[in-house]
Amino acid sequence: MKMKLSLILAIAVSGNLFAQSVTNPPPPPPLDAPLILPETKVNKPVAKPPAKKSSASAAKKPAVKPAAKKVASELKSTPLVAGPSVVVANHVNVRTRAGMSGEVLTKLTNGEPVTVLEEINLKRSGPEVPSAWAKIALPSSAHAWVKSSYIDAAKTVGPKKLNLRGGPGEEYGVVGQLMHGDAVTEIETKGEWTRIAPPAGSYAFVAAQYLSQDPAALTAAGLTSPIVASTTPPTAATVTETPTVAATTTETPATPASSEIISNELAAAMSSTVTLAPVPDDLPPPPRIIQHEGIVRGNTSIQSPTKFELVSPENHHLINYLYTASTNLDLSRYKGLHIIVTGEEGLDERWKFTPVITIQKIQVLE
């Protein structure tokens, strides 16, 4: 009972306090107090994006066209002989050894003359490495190095034999030899090695397909054609006497009139019958002449129809097998070169799905 009374009393007191707070509002602020206004949000002007320039006012950049491929003159595969020759390509590497493993000594440019000492054919070369290489006299722009301790104060060779190397170190390839007492012309010294002017007898190697001994090219470069020994023995000149024919008098038969000739021809044409030969149904199709661009690669597989193939320059996939019946065309000279080949395309009898092209023309791309 007491608990109920205390609960009723508490409720009554709280209700009185609430009524008093409502009936007696808080006093107004003093007159000197600053007037505080409620905050109002001001919408800031949105910055406009910069106006796009019209296509007419914008400067038009000229379209860059891809560089056109330069096609060099058709390379000949005639074997080189000792004598002058002309370079027929640009940036041709001169190496210390035949093959791609030799160090590069210098580079030759199109039209530059060189002296061929001999031609060397590699028996085992990579699929894209040329087999024919020319041994040439070392160009004046190349380096020839010797060990400085083997050159005496008189600038002559001291030992019995002294190797010339393509660089300042024994790891470089040999490009010639000097004998005791040979004079040298020093150019510079680098550590224990001295660079000298290329002496007589020094040599280097260039892929043979980049050289030409064509008489027209040699004449344009101011050179003379090398003398090639002839294998045909000279034939003695013979004099043939023409017998004298005595003049004889023959009677000319009378010529018939033109009208008589025409009537005879018409009668012969009307009396003769013309028989046409039947046309066979199994005529072979005309030859398929095509043109492909690619890289020449060697092939050692015994299951391939030929030893050389044309592959794509992008992914090195097979395009055609290359075949030639000409004895003057050595395809090993074109290994690793980017070419355009023209010829008749067909299928080998043993490999029905293998395209083979019989070469008619080859152009090398620079």
C-alpha positions as a Python dict, from the first residue, in 0.01 Angstrom:
ca = {
    (1, 'M'): (0, 0, 0),
    (2, 'K'): (282, 234, 86),
    (3, 'M'): (454, 152, -242),
    (4, 'K'): (148, 252, -442),
    (5, 'L'): (122, 585, -261),
    (6, 'S'): (487, 670, -321),
    (7, 'L'): (450, 590, -693),
    (8, 'I'): (143, 815, -727),
    (9, 'L'): (326, 1095, -548),
    (10, 'A'): (627, 1073, -780),
    (11, 'I'): (404, 1092, -1090),
    (12, 'A'): (230, 1400, -958),
    (13, 'V'): (555, 1583, -882),
    (14, 'S'): (696, 1517, -1231),
    (15, 'G'): (378, 1642, -1396),
    (16, 'N'): (396, 1967, -1199),
    (17, 'L'): (751, 2031, -1304),
    (18, 'F'): (667, 1980, -1674),
    (19, 'A'): (376, 2222, -1655),
    (20, 'Q'): (598, 2486, -1494),
    (21, 'S'): (859, 2461, -1767),
    (22, 'V'): (593, 2519, -2031),
    (23, 'T'): (422, 2810, -1864),
    (24, 'N'): (752, 2985, -1776),
    (25, 'P'): (954, 3022, -2101),
    (26, 'P'): (1324, 3126, -2081),
    (27, 'P'): (1390, 3503, -2060),
    (28, 'P'): (1473, 3692, -2385),
    (29, 'P'): (1837, 3778, -2455),
    (30, 'P'): (1965, 4127, -2362),
    (31, 'L'): (1936, 4409, -2618),
    (32, 'D'): (2315, 4446, -2664),
    (33, 'A'): (2366, 4083, -2745),
    (34, 'P'): (2460, 4017, -3107),
    (35, 'L'): (2181, 3894, -3325),
    (36, 'I'): (2254, 3539, -3434),
    (37, 'L'): (2076, 3441, -3750),
    (38, 'P'): (2033, 3083, -3853),
    (39, 'E'): (2283, 2967, -4107),
    (40, 'T'): (2163, 2962, -4462),
    (41, 'K'): (2327, 2758, -4735),
    (42, 'V'): (2441, 2964, -5030),
    (43, 'N'): (2460, 2778, -5363),
    (44, 'K'): (2795, 2857, -5516),
    (45, 'P'): (2796, 2904, -5892),
    (46, 'V'): (2912, 2589, -6063),
    (47, 'A'): (3218, 2646, -6277),
    (48, 'K'): (3139, 2582, -6638),
    (49, 'P'): (3367, 2339, -6821),
    (50, 'P'): (3595, 2500, -7075),
    (51, 'A'): (3440, 2520, -7415),
    (52, 'K'): (3571, 2264, -7659),
    (53, 'K'): (3753, 2400, -7954),
    (54, 'S'): (3589, 2333, -8280),
    (55, 'S'): (3749, 2082, -8509),
    (56, 'A'): (3794, 2357, -8767),
    (57, 'S'): (4007, 2568, -8532),
    (58, 'A'): (4212, 2277, -8406),
    (59, 'A'): (4532, 2219, -8597),
    (60, 'K'): (4517, 1902, -8795),
    (61, 'K'): (4821, 1677, -8763),
    (62, 'P'): (4925, 1517, -9087),
    (63, 'A'): (4881, 1141, -9090),
    (64, 'V'): (5209, 957, -9068),
    (65, 'K'): (5234, 704, -9346),
    (66, 'P'): (5433, 386, -9286),
    (67, 'A'): (5771, 386, -9452),
    (68, 'A'): (5768, 203, -9781),
    (69, 'K'): (5994, -97, -9809),
    (70, 'K'): (6293, -45, -10032),
    (71, 'V'): (6358, -318, -10282),
    (72, 'A'): (6719, -364, -10380),
    (73, 'S'): (6822, -478, -10723),
    (74, 'E'): (6798, -847, -10788),
    (75, 'L'): (7097, -1021, -10637),
    (76, 'K'): (7292, -1260, -10855),
    (77, 'S'): (7411, -1593, -10721),
    (78, 'T'): (7716, -1623, -10945),
    (79, 'P'): (8016, -1744, -10740),
    (80, 'L'): (8272, -1473, -10669),
    (81, 'V'): (8629, -1491, -10795),
    (82, 'A'): (8944, -1320, -10674),
    (83, 'G'): (8940, -956, -10779),
    (84, 'P'): (8748, -630, -10736),
    (85, 'S'): (8386, -631, -10627),
    (86, 'V'): (8116, -380, -10532),
    (87, 'V'): (7886, -378, -10229),
    (88, 'V'): (7517, -389, -10332),
    (89, 'A'): (7351, -316, -9996),
    (90, 'N'): (7375, -78, -9701),
    (91, 'H'): (7508, -149, -9350),
    (92, 'V'): (7684, -471, -9451),
    (93, 'N'): (7872, -623, -9157),
    (94, 'V'): (8241, -708, -9196),
    (95, 'R'): (8331, -992, -8957),
    (96, 'T'): (8644, -1162, -8829),
    (97, 'R'): (8514, -1507, -8925),
    (98, 'A'): (8281, -1653, -9186),
    (99, 'G'): (7942, -1686, -9023),
    (100, 'M'): (7741, -1493, -8767),
    (101, 'S'): (7974, -1576, -8477),
    (102, 'G'): (8256, -1347, -8592),
    (103, 'E'): (8294, -1004, -8433),
    (104, 'V'): (8180, -709, -8641),
    (105, 'L'): (8482, -498, -8740),
    (106, 'T'): (8312, -231, -8950),
    (107, 'K'): (8021, -178, -9191),
    (108, 'L'): (8017, -125, -9567),
    (109, 'T'): (7778, 90, -9770),
    (110, 'N'): (7616, 48, -10109),
    (111, 'G'): (7858, 108, -10398),
    (112, 'E'): (8174, 75, -10185),
    (113, 'P'): (8452, -121, -10360),
    (114, 'V'): (8622, -418, -10194),
    (115, 'T'): (8879, -674, -10302),
    (116, 'V'): (8770, -1038, -10294),
    (117, 'L'): (9042, -1288, -10204),
    (118, 'E'): (8833, -1603, -10233),
    (119, 'E'): (8484, -1741, -10170),
    (120, 'I'): (8421, -1982, -9882),
    (121, 'N'): (8118, -2212, -9850),
    (122, 'L'): (8019, -2324, -9501),
    (123, 'K'): (7930, -2692, -9491),
    (124, 'R'): (7713, -2653, -9183),
    (125, 'S'): (7533, -2324, -9139),
    (126, 'G'): (7221, -2234, -8945),
    (127, 'P'): (6875, -2226, -9107),
    (128, 'E'): (6897, -1849, -9158),
    (129, 'V'): (7274, -1810, -9199),
    (130, 'P'): (7413, -1768, -9554),
    (131, 'S'): (7639, -2051, -9665),
    (132, 'A'): (7852, -1849, -9910),
    (133, 'W'): (8099, -1598, -9762),
    (134, 'A'): (8360, -1381, -9930),
    (135, 'K'): (8707, -1345, -9782),
    (136, 'I'): (8805, -985, -9859),
    (137, 'A'): (9103, -762, -9799),
    (138, 'L'): (9059, -586, -9466),
    (139, 'P'): (8903, -243, -9536),
    (140, 'S'): (9088, 66, -9422),
    (141, 'S'): (8801, 152, -9185),
    (142, 'A'): (8846, -174, -8992),
    (143, 'H'): (9059, -227, -8680),
    (144, 'A'): (9376, -434, -8668),
    (145, 'W'): (9538, -482, -8326),
    (146, 'V'): (9871, -628, -8214),
    (147, 'K'): (10032, -685, -7872),
    (148, 'S'): (10235, -372, -7795),
    (149, 'S'): (10521, -567, -7636),
    (150, 'Y'): (10591, -740, -7968),
    (151, 'I'): (10660, -411, -8151),
    (152, 'D'): (11011, -275, -8103),
    (153, 'A'): (11127, 87, -8096),
    (154, 'A'): (11177, 87, -8472),
    (155, 'K'): (10803, 5, -8518),
    (156, 'T'): (10877, -338, -8659),
    (157, 'V'): (10764, -687, -8556),
    (158, 'G'): (11000, -862, -8316),
    (159, 'P'): (10884, -1228, -8304),
    (160, 'K'): (10890, -1472, -8597),
    (161, 'K'): (10511, -1454, -8640),
    (162, 'L'): (10256, -1215, -8491),
    (163, 'N'): (9879, -1250, -8511),
    (164, 'L'): (9662, -955, -8609),
    (165, 'R'): (9336, -944, -8417),
    (166, 'G'): (9008, -763, -8463),
    (167, 'G'): (9017, -604, -8118),
    (168, 'P'): (9241, -526, -7821),
    (169, 'G'): (9247, -873, -7671),
    (170, 'E'): (9324, -1237, -7744),
    (171, 'E'): (8952, -1318, -7736),
    (172, 'Y'): (8905, -1137, -8069),
    (173, 'G'): (8933, -1320, -8400),
    (174, 'V'): (9254, -1334, -8606),
    (175, 'V'): (9247, -1117, -8918),
    (176, 'G'): (9599, -1182, -9048),
    (177, 'Q'): (9963, -1238, -8959),
    (178, 'L'): (10281, -1032, -8958),
    (179, 'M'): (10630, -1168, -8997),
    (180, 'H'): (10954, -1072, -8826),
    (181, 'G'): (11077, -733, -8941),
    (182, 'D'): (10745, -617, -9091),
    (183, 'A'): (10691, -245, -9037),
    (184, 'V'): (10365, -127, -8880),
    (185, 'T'): (10191, 210, -8865),
    (186, 'E'): (10059, 281, -8517),
    (187, 'I'): (9728, 465, -8477),
    (188, 'E'): (9651, 438, -8105),
    (189, 'T'): (9744, 238, -7797),
    (190, 'K'): (9491, 88, -7555),
    (191, 'G'): (9648, -82, -7257),
    (192, 'E'): (9874, -361, -7375),
    (193, 'W'): (9744, -345, -7732),
    (194, 'T'): (9818, -116, -8025),
    (195, 'R'): (9591, -41, -8317),
    (196, 'I'): (9771, -29, -8651),
    (197, 'A'): (9674, 49, -9010),
    (198, 'P'): (9552, -267, -9190),
    (199, 'P'): (9864, -414, -9353),
    (200, 'A'): (9879, -613, -9674),
    (201, 'G'): (9758, -967, -9624),
    (202, 'S'): (9501, -880, -9355),
    (203, 'Y'): (9149, -1003, -9426),
    (204, 'A'): (8788, -1020, -9310),
    (205, 'F'): (8463, -1185, -9418),
    (206, 'V'): (8137, -1064, -9576),
    (207, 'A'): (7826, -1257, -9680),
    (208, 'A'): (7873, -1322, -10052),
    (209, 'Q'): (7522, -1216, -10156),
    (210, 'Y'): (7603, -854, -10066),
    (211, 'L'): (7883, -834, -10324),
    (212, 'S'): (7861, -812, -10701),
    (213, 'Q'): (8116, -852, -10976),
    (214, 'D'): (7876, -752, -11252),
    (215, 'P'): (8072, -561, -11521),
    (216, 'A'): (7820, -274, -11524),
    (217, 'A'): (7842, -229, -11145),
    (218, 'L'): (8223, -243, -11153),
    (219, 'T'): (8239, 12, -11432),
    (220, 'A'): (8009, 248, -11240),
    (221, 'A'): (8246, 221, -10941),
    (222, 'G'): (8552, 288, -11159),
    (223, 'L'): (8678, -71, -11138),
    (224, 'T'): (8766, -330, -11398),
    (225, 'S'): (8614, -675, -11420),
    (226, 'P'): (8823, -960, -11279),
    (227, 'I'): (8979, -1193, -11531),
    (228, 'V'): (8813, -1533, -11523),
    (229, 'A'): (9008, -1824, -11666),
    (230, 'S'): (8826, -1975, -11962),
    (231, 'T'): (8775, -2351, -11966),
    (232, 'T'): (8714, -2365, -12342),
    (233, 'P'): (9033, -2407, -12550),
    (234, 'P'): (9079, -2151, -12824),
    (235, 'T'): (8978, -2265, -13174),
    (236, 'A'): (9206, -2198, -13471),
    (237, 'A'): (9060, -1977, -13736),
    (238, 'T'): (8959, -2163, -14051),
    (239, 'V'): (8913, -2024, -14398),
    (240, 'T'): (8632, -2172, -14606),
    (241, 'E'): (8649, -2126, -14980),
    (242, 'T'): (8319, -2072, -15154),
    (243, 'P'): (8301, -2269, -15477),
    (244, 'T'): (8234, -2068, -15791),
    (245, 'V'): (7902, -2153, -15951),
    (246, 'A'): (7886, -2119, -16326),
    (247, 'A'): (7606, -1905, -16457),
    (248, 'T'): (7331, -2108, -16615),
    (249, 'T'): (7039, -1994, -16825),
    (250, 'T'): (6696, -2127, -16727),
    (251, 'E'): (6371, -2066, -16898),
    (252, 'T'): (6098, -1906, -16690),
    (253, 'P'): (5760, -2077, -16727),
    (254, 'A'): (5468, -1865, -16835),
    (255, 'T'): (5267, -1717, -16550),
    (256, 'P'): (4892, -1785, -16566),
    (257, 'A'): (4646, -1500, -16552),
    (258, 'S'): (4528, -1377, -16212),
    (259, 'S'): (4164, -1473, -16281),
    (260, 'E'): (4273, -1828, -16357),
    (261, 'I'): (4467, -1850, -16027),
    (262, 'I'): (4165, -1730, -15825),
    (263, 'S'): (3927, -1978, -15987),
    (264, 'N'): (4168, -2265, -15925),
    (265, 'E'): (4201, -2171, -15553),
    (266, 'L'): (3821, -2154, -15511),
    (267, 'A'): (3776, -2494, -15672),
    (268, 'A'): (4039, -2646, -15447),
    (269, 'A'): (3880, -2492, -15137),
    (270, 'M'): (3532, -2619, -15226),
    (271, 'S'): (3652, -2971, -15297),
    (272, 'S'): (3855, -3007, -14975),
    (273, 'T'): (3703, -3084, -14633),
    (274, 'V'): (3844, -2948, -14308),
    (275, 'T'): (3854, -3184, -14010),
    (276, 'L'): (3893, -3024, -13665),
    (277, 'A'): (4084, -3214, -13401),
    (278, 'P'): (3878, -3290, -13088),
    (279, 'V'): (3963, -3088, -12778),
    (280, 'P'): (4066, -3315, -12489),
    (281, 'D'): (3873, -3277, -12166),
    (282, 'D'): (4169, -3343, -11936),
    (283, 'L'): (4383, -3042, -12026),
    (284, 'P'): (4614, -2939, -11741),
    (285, 'P'): (4520, -2612, -11568),
    (286, 'P'): (4724, -2305, -11656),
    (287, 'P'): (5030, -2242, -11437),
    (288, 'R'): (4962, -2057, -11112),
    (289, 'I'): (5210, -1769, -11094),
    (290, 'I'): (5221, -1612, -10748),
    (291, 'Q'): (5432, -1365, -10551),
    (292, 'H'): (5512, -1405, -10182),
    (293, 'E'): (5717, -1206, -9929),
    (294, 'G'): (5909, -1373, -9650),
    (295, 'I'): (6243, -1486, -9507),
    (296, 'V'): (6451, -1767, -9656),
    (297, 'R'): (6527, -2043, -9409),
    (298, 'G'): (6720, -2364, -9445),
    (299, 'N'): (6558, -2701, -9380),
    (300, 'T'): (6737, -3022, -9280),
    (301, 'S'): (6432, -3245, -9247),
    (302, 'I'): (6442, -3550, -9477),
    (303, 'Q'): (6063, -3534, -9505),
    (304, 'S'): (6065, -3189, -9669),
    (305, 'P'): (6040, -3164, -10049),
    (306, 'T'): (6326, -2910, -10066),
    (307, 'K'): (6611, -2786, -9845),
    (308, 'F'): (6488, -2427, -9836),
    (309, 'E'): (6161, -2270, -9730),
    (310, 'L'): (5995, -1929, -9718),
    (311, 'V'): (5857, -1829, -9377),
    (312, 'S'): (5650, -1536, -9257),
    (313, 'P'): (5853, -1238, -9126),
    (314, 'E'): (5598, -1187, -8843),
    (315, 'N'): (5556, -1533, -8692),
    (316, 'H'): (5805, -1747, -8894),
    (317, 'H'): (5529, -1985, -9007),
    (318, 'L'): (5583, -2174, -9333),
    (319, 'I'): (5454, -2006, -9652),
    (320, 'N'): (5615, -2211, -9931),
    (321, 'Y'): (5897, -2448, -10000),
    (322, 'L'): (6146, -2300, -10248),
    (323, 'Y'): (6261, -2497, -10549),
    (324, 'T'): (6478, -2417, -10849),
    (325, 'A'): (6605, -2629, -11135),
    (326, 'S'): (6862, -2367, -11235),
    (327, 'T'): (7225, -2447, -11168),
    (328, 'N'): (7307, -2074, -11151),
    (329, 'L'): (7079, -2004, -10853),
    (330, 'D'): (7230, -2098, -10518),
    (331, 'L'): (6956, -2059, -10256),
    (332, 'S'): (7205, -2097, -9973),
    (333, 'R'): (7318, -1741, -10051),
    (334, 'Y'): (6974, -1608, -9957),
    (335, 'K'): (6937, -1774, -9617),
    (336, 'G'): (6826, -1523, -9355),
    (337, 'L'): (6734, -1258, -9614),
    (338, 'H'): (6397, -1085, -9644),
    (339, 'I'): (6287, -1140, -10004),
    (340, 'I'): (6001, -1120, -10252),
    (341, 'V'): (5985, -1434, -10465),
    (342, 'T'): (5790, -1483, -10787),
    (343, 'G'): (5726, -1819, -10946),
    (344, 'E'): (5492, -2105, -11026),
    (345, 'E'): (5318, -2258, -10725),
    (346, 'G'): (5217, -2622, -10715),
    (347, 'L'): (5197, -2929, -10495),
    (348, 'D'): (5459, -3199, -10467),
    (349, 'E'): (5346, -3544, -10580),
    (350, 'R'): (5460, -3703, -10255),
    (351, 'W'): (5321, -3428, -10029),
    (352, 'K'): (4975, -3341, -10156),
    (353, 'F'): (4922, -3060, -9906),
    (354, 'T'): (5269, -2903, -9923),
    (355, 'P'): (5296, -2591, -10146),
    (356, 'V'): (5616, -2566, -10350),
    (357, 'I'): (5710, -2264, -10560),
    (358, 'T'): (5943, -2296, -10859),
    (359, 'I'): (6141, -1973, -10849),
    (360, 'Q'): (6141, -1738, -11147),
    (361, 'K'): (6262, -1417, -10980),
    (362, 'I'): (6397, -1309, -10641),
    (363, 'Q'): (6415, -956, -10505),
    (364, 'V'): (6583, -875, -10174),
    (365, 'L'): (6424, -623, -9936),
    (366, 'E'): (6655, -387, -9747),
}
